[in-house]
Amino acid sequence: MDGGVLGLLDNDAEEPKSKARRYLLTGLFFVAAAALTGWYFLRYQTEKNTITRFFETLSRGDLKQAYQIWRPSQTYSYDDFFSDWGPNGYYGTVKSFRIVAAHRPRGASGVIVAVEFSPDPSLPSAGHDRVKEVSIWVERRDQSLSFPP
């Protein structure tokens, strides 16, 4: 077939319009995928920042400031807070922590953040006997903290 006749599959030329459309659609797909991925990983960042600020304040031993970050209801007094988070409290001293997970129950107004913490300055492995875990409710509208319902 040397006569210059091209078969249907022999043509490698592509119309410029379809090439531009393909690049545009591919680019839009990647932008949408990047935006969705960013949203997924950053969706609870504000609540995680509040928890980080709270636990950093606890690890410095500043219970009064931690109580202010907690933004307690009138039924949760400083004495209650101290009996939970004070040195001899239920949770005890916090020197190191890490956020394990965060999720928002369907239809809820807040986010539940799970935190592992330890009285040791460097957080040991999860199997260590001094590591404790707590779930804390972070209200989205005002970033107040409480224990989950």
C-alpha positions in Angstrom: 0.0 0.0 0.0 2.5 2.5 -1.1 0.1 4.6 -3.1 -0.4 7.1 -0.4 -3.7 5.6 0.7 -4.2 5.7 4.5 -6.4 3.2 6.2 -8.6 4.1 9.1 -6.0 3.1 11.7 -3.1 4.6 9.8 -3.9 8.2 10.5 -1.9 9.5 13.5 -3.0 13.2 13.1 -5.3 14.5 15.8 -7.5 17.5 15.5 -6.3 20.4 17.7 -9.7 20.9 19.2 -9.9 17.3 20.6 -6.4 17.5 21.9 -7.1 20.7 23.8 -10.3 19.3 25.1 -8.5 16.2 26.4 -5.8 18.3 28.1 -8.5 20.5 29.6 -10.5 17.6 31.0 -7.4 15.9 32.4 -6.3 19.1 34.1 -9.8 19.7 35.6 -9.8 16.1 36.9 -6.5 16.6 38.6 -7.5 19.9 40.1 -10.7 18.4 41.4 -8.8 15.4 42.8 -6.3 17.6 44.5 -9.0 19.8 46.0 -11.0 16.7 47.3 -7.8 15.2 48.8 -6.9 18.5 50.5 -10.4 18.9 51.9 -10.4 15.3 53.2 -7.1 15.7 55.1 -7.8 19.2 56.4 -11.5 19.0 57.2 -11.0 18.8 61.0 -7.9 20.9 61.2 -9.4 23.6 63.3 -10.6 21.1 65.8 -7.3 19.4 65.9 -5.5 22.7 66.4 -7.8 23.4 69.4 -7.0 20.0 70.9 -3.3 20.5 70.2 -3.4 23.9 72.0 -5.3 22.3 74.9 -2.8 19.4 75.4 0.3 21.6 74.9 -1.1 23.8 77.7 -1.7 20.8 79.9 1.8 19.5 79.2 3.2 22.8 80.4 1.2 22.4 83.6 -0.9 25.5 83.1 -4.2 24.1 84.2 -5.9 27.5 84.5 -5.2 28.3 80.9 -6.2 24.8 79.8 -9.5 25.3 81.7 -10.1 28.5 79.7 -9.3 26.7 76.4 -11.9 24.0 77.5 -14.6 26.7 77.7 -16.6 24.7 80.2 -20.3 24.8 80.8 -21.5 26.1 84.1 -21.9 22.6 85.4 -18.2 21.7 84.9 -16.3 23.7 87.6 -12.6 24.2 87.8 -12.6 21.7 90.7 -14.2 19.1 88.4 -11.6 20.0 85.7 -8.8 19.7 88.2 -10.0 16.3 89.5 -10.0 15.1 85.8 -6.8 16.7 84.5 -4.8 17.7 87.6 -1.6 15.8 88.7 -3.5 13.4 90.8 -6.7 13.5 88.7 -8.4 10.8 86.7 -6.3 11.4 83.6 -3.2 12.7 85.5 -0.2 14.5 84.3 0.2 15.0 80.5 3.7 15.4 79.1 3.3 14.1 75.6 0.4 13.4 73.3 -0.7 12.6 69.8 -4.0 12.9 67.9 -5.0 9.4 66.8 -8.3 10.1 65.0 -11.0 12.6 64.4 -14.5 12.1 63.1 -17.8 13.9 63.0 -20.9 11.8 63.7 -23.7 12.2 61.1 -25.7 15.3 61.8 -23.6 16.3 64.8 -22.6 19.9 65.6 -19.1 18.8 66.8 -16.2 16.5 66.1 -14.9 13.7 68.3 -11.1 13.8 68.5 -9.2 10.7 70.0 -5.9 11.5 71.7 -3.3 9.3 73.2 -1.3 10.9 76.0 1.4 9.9 78.5 3.1 11.3 81.6 6.4 10.6 79.8 8.0 13.4 77.8 8.3 11.2 74.7 5.2 9.4 73.8 6.0 5.7 74.0 4.5 3.1 71.7 0.8 2.5 71.9 1.2 -0.8 73.8 3.0 0.9 76.7 1.1 0.7 80.0 1.4 4.4 80.8 -0.3 5.5 77.6 -3.9 6.6 78.1 -6.5 7.5 75.4 -9.3 9.9 75.7 -12.0 11.1 73.3 -12.9 14.8 73.4 -15.8 16.5 71.8 -15.0 19.8 70.1 -18.0 22.0 69.3 -17.5 23.4 65.8 -19.3 26.8 66.4 -17.2 28.0 69.3 -14.4 25.3 69.7 -15.5 24.5 73.3 -14.4 21.1 74.6 -16.3 18.5 76.6 -16.5 14.8 76.8 -18.5 13.1 74.1 -22.2 12.5 74.8 
